Amino acid sequence: MASTYDSDTKGNSIYGDTSSILYNYAIARTLFDSVKNKNAIENEVLSLLNLQIDLILAFNNIVTTPKEQVIILSNIFFKDVINEQGQLGNPLIKINGVYRPLLTVHEFRIVVGRLNFREKMSMLRNFVSTGNDCIMYSILIEYKASKKSDASIQAFVKKYPMLNTAFLDESILLIENILGFDIEETANCYDTLNGNILKNVAGCKPLYSMIQSDFNAKPTQSPLTVCGLWHTLIYGIPYQSVVKLPSDNAVKKLSNSFTGNMKEAIPECMNNTYSQYPLFPPLSEREQRYIKSKGAQLKTGVDGLYTRPPWTPPICYMKPIEPFSFSVNLQKRYKKYAVSNLSGHVMLFLIMAKYFNGINLNLIILANILFMVPYNHSIHEIFQAAKMMGINTNYSIQDTDLDNINAFLESNGLVPIVLPKQASWVPSGDSKSLSRTSSSTSTSYSKGGKVKTKRRHTRRLHTQVSRSHKTKRPHTKKYNK
């Protein structure tokens, strides 16, 4: 049963099946277009970014020249990776219509405040990228060492007032449970990575730094090092361990649901997706400058009315493993749109946010919805991932996405949304246009994995929910206009 919040006078959903990409796009886009809600979410993201900037400056407190400070911040928060959404390369500031390099931390903060939502979320993602891991890990070691006296712990808190020490304690305990020994042991210097001989040489590399240098010189398939344990996504979250660590067992088969899509199917999927579900917010002047600086072209449809970005989202490079897993079939029964496995990004962002004082984790969940729906994840994949983190534990797959969103908004003092019957991003006002889904190419296989046939269809490339299943749901709160 569809939520009355997205229904016509007869109670029928004007957006069609709640498993459609359109239904998820409409919810995320309407939430983004809701000024009060978007401002609250974006302000929380900006607050988190400013706390992270404060942390990096405190960690590098011996660096005092403005130029060096800007270089450190730029290297952490801005990456030159064109196949990731929201990247900008080297940040510039626009003064009197002319772009120039940043000169001070104040200018750095000005630029951050001017970024669009996607660009800000990209900065948060860059903060947890592999290259920055040893900063956070060394801060954990610094905190553990400071606990030896009241004076040193007070000095730590004075240096890092933005950090949530209760969560630092949790993180250290979890890391030590993973390692099987105290975290301080990795701060010592040894002759080899195996720690045969303890070295007491001034300026020597601690073990965690040696391990990171060894990885940088000889990268492995898994990017996880000791430094990366500050956000223990794999070993710290059972679901991630089940899905991502190599194993062949009955439990993994229940949840491991998606694999890589065929490369030849991706271009058409990209065209169909972004033509019918336009990118929001639109690419900024900064993003366009960066994309063009890398020699890439902004691809548009034949009518020139949409922009296809240079990055490929999971909606086009992922597909469900066949035969469908129990998890995929469960989502089918409850008419949930699906893109990939449960969102590791939302888990990672929530772990990161817990390190800082005063951050509303519920707003970070909503930020992930605006950042990733419908191209990277579904609303269900984000809410269920957050539930695994102990946040929004009242979430139920049995309720519609719109009811779940609106209950969540109201519980956080925000405004419930009403899906529009007509909007700038809706093809037309009639129900047929509203309920259409993107067309794409589907490929079937013969034995041996070779391509057998291709056909066009009007449903999504993968993970569509069968309309023949009619599941009764328990009574839930409905939202009337």
Secondary structure, 3 states (H helix, E strand, C coil): CCCHHHECCCCCECCCCCCCHHHHHHHHHHHHHCHHHHHHHHHHHHHHHHHHHHHHHHHCCCCCCHHHHHHHHHHHHCCCCCCCCCCCCCCEEEECCEEEECCCHHHHHHHHHHCCHHHHHHHHHHHCCHHHHHHHHHHHHHHHHHCCCHHHHHHHHHHCCCECHHHHHHHHHHHHHHHCCCHHHHHCEECCCCCCCEECCCCCCCHHHHHHHHHHHCCCCCCCCCHHHHHCHHHHCHHHHHHHCCCCCHHHHHHCCEEECCHHHHHHHHHHHHHHCCCCCCCCHHHHHHHHHCCCCCEECCCCCCEECCCCCHHHHEEECCCCCHHHHHHHHCCCCCCCCCCHHHHHHHHHHHCECCCCHHHHHHHHHHHHCCCCCCHHHHHHHHHHCCCCCCCCCCCCHHHHHHHHHHHCCCCCCCCCCCCCCCCCCCHHHHCCCCCEEEEEECCCCCEEEEEEECCCCCCCCCCCCCCCCCCCCCCCC
